[in-house]
Amino acid sequence: MTTDIERSVLDHLRASHEPLREFALYDRVVTDLGDAVSPDAFVSSMERLMTSGHVHVIADRDPLRKDPAPFQPRYYRVVD
């Protein structure tokens, strides 16, 4: 079962044609679905998408900026 958050994430990743930083992706999903999307619900959705093989994560080992908790310096790309 795919949630609205997961559908929005996959739509944005496909449209971008490049990896998106976790916090930037969250901002795009909130723009679509509203402030009802909590950071924790978003992170949980990303974990489900990674586990199910729909997205691939790339860790930024030397981030220049700090993202607010619970976000990490990670980039996601869709796996089609």
LUMGUZA-469015 format. One record per atom (N, C-alpha, C): residue in one letter; atom name; x, y, z. Coordinates in steps of 0.2 Angstrom, whole numbers, plus 2048, in hexadecimal, padded with zeros to 3 digits. Atoms other than C-alpha are relative to their C-alpha. Layout:
REM residues N
  resn  name  east  north   up
     A    CA     X      Y    Z
...
***
This chain:
REM residues 80
  resn  name  east  north   up
     M     N   804    7FA  800
     M    CA   800    800  800
     M     C   804    806  800
     T     N   7FC    7F9  800
     T    CA   807    811  7FB
     T     C   7FC    805  803
     T     N   803    7FA  7FD
     T    CA   803    820  805
     T     C   800    806  7FC
     D     N   7FF    7F9  804
     D    CA   800    832  7FF
     D     C   807    803  800
     I     N   7F9    7FE  7FF
     I    CA   811    836  806
     I     C   804    7FD  7FB
     E     N   7FC    804  805
     E    CA   819    828  7FC
     E     C   7FF    802  7F9
     R     N   801    7FE  807
     R    CA   810    82D  7EC
     R     C   803    806  7FE
     S     N   7FD    7F9  802
     S    CA   815    83F  7ED
     S     C   807    800  800
     V     N   7F9    801  800
     V    CA   827    83A  7F1
     V     C   802    7FD  7F9
     L     N   7FE    803  806
     L    CA   828    82F  7E2
     L     C   7FF    804  7FA
     D     N   801    7FB  805
     D    CA   820    83C  7D7
     D     C   805    805  7FF
     H     N   7FB    7FB  800
     H    CA   82C    849  7DC
     H     C   807    7FD  7FE
     L     N   7FA    802  802
     L    CA   83B    83E  7DA
     L     C   800    7FE  7F8
     R     N   801    802  808
     R    CA   835    838  7C8
     R     C   801    807  7FC
     A     N   800    7FA  804
     A    CA   832    84A  7C3
     A     C   807    804  801
     S     N   7FA    7FD  7FF
     S    CA   843    850  7CA
     S     C   806    7FE  7FB
     H     N   7FA    803  804
     H    CA   84E    844  7BF
     H     C   806    800  803
     E     N   7FA    800  7FD
     E    CA   85B    846  7CC
     E     C   7FF    7FE  808
     P     N   801    801  7F9
     P    CA   85E    841  7DF
     P     C   7FD    807  803
     L     N   802    7FA  7FC
     L    CA   855    84D  7EB
     L     C   802    7FF  807
     R     N   7FE    800  7F8
     R    CA   85B    851  7FD
     R     C   7FA    7FF  804
     E     N   805    802  7FC
     E    CA   850    84A  80A
     E     C   7FB    806  802
     F     N   803    7FB  7FD
     F    CA   84B    85B  812
     F     C   7FC    804  7FA
     A     N   803    7FD  806
     A    CA   847    863  800
     A     C   7FA    7FC  7FE
     L     N   805    804  802
     L    CA   83D    854  7FC
     L     C   7FA    800  805
     Y     N   805    7FF  7FB
     Y    CA   833    856  80C
     Y     C   7FC    806  7FF
     D     N   804    7FA  801
     D    CA   82F    868  808
     D     C   7FC    7FF  7FA
     R     N   805    801  806
     R    CA   828    863  7F7
     R     C   7FA    7FC  801
     V     N   806    805  7FE
     V    CA   81D    855  7FF
     V     C   7FB    805  804
     V     N   804    7FC  7FC
     V    CA   817    862  80B
     V     C   7FC    805  7FC
     T     N   803    7FB  805
     T    CA   813    86E  7FD
     T     C   7FA    7FC  7FD
     D     N   806    804  803
     D    CA   808    860  7F5
     D     C   7FB    7FE  805
     L     N   805    803  7FB
     L    CA   800    859  805
     L     C   7FE    804  806
     G     N   802    7FB  7FA
     G    CA   800    867  812
     G     C   804    7FE  806
     D     N   7FD    800  7FA
     D    CA   807    869  823
     D     C   7FF    7FA  804
     A     N   801    806  7FC
     A    CA   7FF    859  829
     A     C   805    7FA  7FF
     V     N   7FB    805  800
     V    CA   80E    84F  823
     V     C   805    802  805
     S     N   7FB    7FF  7FB
     S    CA   819    84E  832
     S     C   807    7FE  7FD
     P     N   7F9    803  802
     P    CA   82C    84C  830
     P     C   801    7F9  802
     D     N   7FF    807  7FE
     D    CA   82B    83C  839
     D     C   7FC    7FB  7FB
     A     N   804    804  805
     A    CA   81D    835  82D
     A     C   804    800  7FA
     F     N   7FC    7FF  807
     F    CA   828    83B  81E
     F     C   806    7FB  801
     V     N   7FA    804  7FF
     V    CA   838    832  825
     V     C   7FE    7F9  800
     S     N   803    807  800
     S    CA   82D    822  828
     S     C   7FF    7FE  7F9
     S     N   801    801  807
     S    CA   827    823  817
     S     C   806    7FE  7FB
     M     N   7FA    801  803
     M    CA   838    824  810
     M     C   803    7FA  801
     E     N   7FD    807  7FE
     E    CA   83E    815  81A
     E     C   7FC    7FB  7FC
     R     N   803    805  803
     R    CA   830    80B  813
     R     C   801    800  7F8
     L     N   7FE    800  807
     L    CA   834    811  801
     L     C   807    7FD  7FF
     M     N   7FA    803  801
     M    CA   846    80C  803
     M     C   800    7F8  801
     T     N   800    807  7FF
     T    CA   842    7FB  80B
     T     C   7FD    7FC  7FA
     S     N   804    803  805
     S    CA   836    7F7  7FD
     S     C   804    801  7F9
     G     N   7FC    7FF  806
     G    CA   843    7FC  7F0
     G     C   7FE    805  7FB
     H     N   802    7FB  805
     H    CA   83A    80B  7E8
     H     C   805    806  800
     V     N   7FC    7FB  800
     V    CA   847    817  7ED
     V     C   807    7FE  802
     H     N   7F9    802  7FE
     H    CA   85A    817  7EF
     H     C   802    807  804
     V     N   7FD    7FB  7FC
     V    CA   863    822  7FC
     V     C   807    801  7FF
     I     N   7F9    7FE  801
     I    CA   873    82B  7FA
     I     C   802    805  806
     A     N   7FE    7FC  7FA
     A    CA   87B    832  80A
     A     C   805    805  7FE
     D     N   7FB    7FB  801
     D    CA   884    842  80A
     D     C   805    800  805
     R     N   7FB    802  7FB
     R    CA   894    83E  813
     R     C   803    807  803
     D     N   7FD    7F9  7FD
     D    CA   89A    851  815
     D     C   7FB    805  7FE
     P     N   805    7FB  801
     P    CA   88B    85C  816
     P     C   802    807  802
     L     N   7FE    7F9  7FE
     L    CA   88D    86F  815
     L     C   7FB    803  804
     R     N   805    7FD  7FC
     R    CA   87D    872  81D
     R     C   7FD    7FB  805
     K     N   803    805  7FB
     K    CA   873    86A  82C
     K     C   7F9    801  7FF
     D     N   807    800  801
     D    CA   861    865  829
     D     C   7FD    7FF  807
     P     N   803    801  7FA
     P    CA   855    866  837
     P     C   7FE    7F9  802
     A     N   802    807  7FE
     A    CA   851    856  841
     A     C   7F9    7FF  7FE
     P     N   7FD    806  801
     P    CA   84B    849  83C
     P     C   804    7FE  7FA
     F     N   7FE    801  807
     F    CA   852    84C  82B
     F     C   808    7FF  800
     Q     N   7F9    802  801
     Q    CA   863    845  826
     Q     C   803    803  7F9
     P     N   7FE    7FE  807
     P    CA   86F    84B  818
     P     C   800    7FA  7FB
     R     N   800    806  805
     R    CA   869    83E  80C
     R     C   7FC    802  7FA
     Y     N   803    7FF  806
     Y    CA   864    83E  7FA
     Y     C   7FC    7FA  7FE
     Y     N   804    806  803
     Y    CA   856    833  7F2
     Y     C   800    801  7F9
     R     N   802    801  807
     R    CA   854    82D  7E1
     R     C   7FB    7FA  7FF
     V     N   805    805  801
     V    CA   846    823  7DA
     V     C   803    7FA  7FC
     V     N   7FE    806  804
     V    CA   849    811  7D4
     V     C   7FA    7FD  7FC
     D     N   806    803  805
     D    CA   83E    80C  7C5
     D     C   802    7FA  7FD
***
